[in-house]
């Protein structure tokens, strides 16, 4: 029997306080004081993330316990159903036995009537018809035997009827007890579901605070970077004027070297402008910033059609081990896609819920293999460990996991069935951070992951698809802005990531989506990144979960919870996007999307959590 969680162990902000007092940062009173620096905001964000991690831990514990309660409920319901079946079968036997008893009594009555009608004359004639003493003794024994047998038959039927009646009564009593037990477990399940709903609301409130703090931190960092850039430009201008004044030559070439972009590099393929150092063991560290300079004056925004925003708050928990396919239906937008369960993934391998947090999905070009990242926690710490699991989709299809009872694979893995466990390969523990930044480069087939996306230090780590362990790493810094937490590659060797603007930036309004394009050097030791010249005005959701690239249409998909944003891009990002090149779809029910990937044929695969499953077009 699962134990109840001691909610006094929750963070200092209790559920009640959290649910009533989860406020946005802007809700606090403002005083005339200097705005906090990005470092101060980063510290506040780390404290909030610690609270968020604790809240997630409590939520995980509740979900683990309700899973055990649901299993107990299933067992008790199965016992109750078995008792009902046995009671029904016993009732049939009781009815049949009572009918036999009626028949035996009828036969005995007929025999008695016949004997009465024949009278003693016939009986005496039967006895005096004996030809010898032995024959007489036999005839007397026969008459006694017939009478005794009939009496014993009736007695046996009476006894059986009584036993069956007692057994039926016992079964009815057991059925009543088991029904009460089932109702008690159902009540406990409802109680835990309510606790989980409160825990989820508490978590969501904290998550919103964290996201707001991240946005505020980013805005402060960008403001500081902009202030530093302007200060550098002003210092360069003054230095040039001073040099011209002293020399009287009017030569402004040195002062004119400063540009509004803050960088001399104009292309993500100009790797001669940066250098890197080998740190050994396949690790390289880049010296210069990876971000190529840009001019905010030339930046613009595409005002795509607004179909509304699908909020990530209060997404539905579908439970685990559902036997039927789940569906995602179109409710808005201009794509009209429908998804259904392709394969249900295991949640438990070695202990309850150890595969309960899938964060990213990659699919091989032929669609036969899936790679799913599973961090061990739910935080954003770059030191967080986890594992990559490789699923043999071709073998799963051969074994019938995609048809019939959809929970067969997940249940088989949980129960230790070697047949189903042979369909998956679990990689070693590796550093993966939050785990959601993972993608395959179609131009090489390489699997890349980023464990950390901070401005002061980011990385791209090459994962061996055989051993599922890191074999090479490029460490770099962007020079003032975070690298991001999602990634996708096109078939030309470019990678992409996106970010939501925390504030108005140039002509780009707050909340719009910025798109970055980058490239890895051929030696896999350097990275260069540039910002695309346009942002997307109306994103589809509130929380960016992943990115995907469709090589058949050169389309970048931005994955939010139950919402997709598709941006048709050319490999060279100089063209101007039009609103028609941006499409949106909102789905129902509201589910937690975790990842998306395409095979070489343009078939989409969607990783969805709670329950954990890969979905395809349905």
C-alpha positions, 0 to 999 in steps of 0.5 A: 500500500503506498504511503501518503506524502508528508506535505510539510516537506514541501518548499516553504511556500505551501500549496495553499500559499502558492496557489493563492500567491503565485504572482508575476514579477510585475505584480510587486510594488516598484520603488525608485531604485536601480534596476537589478543587474543580469547577475542579480536576476540570474541568482534570483532565477537559480533560487526559483529554479531550486524551488521549481525542482523541489516542486517537480520532485514532489509532483513526481513522488505523487505521480509515482504513488498514484501509479501504485494506487492505480495498480492496486485498484486494477488488482482489486477490480480484477479480484472483484470481477473474478468473484462476480464470475464465480458467484454467477457460476455458483448460482447456475450450479445451485439452480441446476442442483435444485432442479436435480433435487426436484427430479429425484423427489419426483422419481421417488414419489412416482416409485412410491405411488407405483408401489402403492398401486401394485400393493402387497400382492405384487410384492408377495408375488415377486418374493414367492416367485423365487426358485431357491433360497439364494434367489429369495435372498437376492430379491429381498436385497434388490428391493432394499438396495433400490430403496436405499439408493434412491434415498441416498441419491436424494440425500446427496443432492440435498447435501450438494444443494446446501453446500452450494448455497453456503458457497454462494452466500460466502461469495456474495459476502466476499463480493460485498467486501471487495466492492467496499475495498474497490470503492475505498481505493477509488476514493484514494485515487480521487484524493491523489488526483486532487493532490496532483492537480494542486501540485501541478498548479503549484508547479505551473505557477513557479514555472511561470515565475521562472520563465518571467525571471528568465525573460527579465534576466535576458532583457537585462543582459541584452540591455547591458550588452547594448549599453556596452556596445554604445559605450564602445562606439562612443569611446571609439568615436572619441578616440578617433576625434582625439587622434584626428585633432592631435595629428590634424590629418583627419584620418578616421580609418581606425575610428571608423573600424567600429560598426553597428554590428560589433563584429567584423564577421558577416557569414556563419561560414567564415571560420577564419575569424575564430579560433579554438583550442583542444582541451584533450579527449575530443573537447575543443574550446572556442575563444571568440564569440560564436555570434556574428554581429548584426544591425538592429536597424535592419531587423524586421518582423513578419506579422503572420496570422494570429490564431491565438496562443495555446497555453502550456498551463494545465495540460492533461495527464492521460495516465499510463498503460492505456490500451487504446490509441490516443488522438490529437485533433485540430481545433485551430490554425491553417495546417489541419493535422491529426495525430494518433498513438504510434507506439506507447513508450515504457515509463518504468524500466528498473524502478518506478517512473525512471523513464517518466521524463522524456525530453527530446526525440530523434528519428533515423532517416529510414524511420526504423530507429528512434532516440529519446533523451531521458534526464534524471531530473526535471530541472535545467541544471547543466550538470544534470545526468541522464540517458539516451534510449534507442528504440528499434521501431522496426522490431516493435512493429514486427512484434505488434506493438503498434496495433491491438493493446497499445500498452503491451510494450510499456507493460512488458518492459515494466514486467521485465519481459526480455522480448520487449526489452530487446526492442530498446537499448539504454545508453550510459549515464551522461551529462545532458542538462535538461535533455531537450536540446538534441537533434540529428544532422541529416547531412551527416547522420550525426547526433548532436546534443547541447547540455548547456545554453548559457551566454557565458558557456554553451556546448554542442556535444556529438553523441555516438549512435552506437554507444549512445555516449559523447565522443566530441564536444565544442565549447563556446560562448555567444557573446551576450545572449543565451544559446537556447534550449532547442535545436534542429538541423537542415539537410545542408548542415545548418542548425537552428534555434529560436528564442522569444523576445523578452522586450521590444528589440529594434522593430521586433515587439515583445513576445515575438519569435527570433530565429538563429542559424548556425553552423559547425566547422568541418573539423567540428571544433568551431561554431558560428551563429547569426540571427535571421533578419526577421522575427515571427510576430505571433508564435503558437504557444507559451512554452517552446519545447522543441524544434524539428526540420522537414527536409522535404519542404525546408520547413522549421517546426517550432514545438509548443505544448499542443501547438505547432508553428511551421516556418518555411525557410530557404537554406540561405536566410537572406530572403524576406519571409511573407506571412503565407510562409508561416503556418499554425495549428492548435490541438486538443486535448491539451497535451505536453509535447516534448519533441518532434522529428521527421524521417527522410520521407517527410513523415512527422513523429511527435513525442508526447508525455503523460502518457509517454508515446510517439504519435504519427499522423492519424 
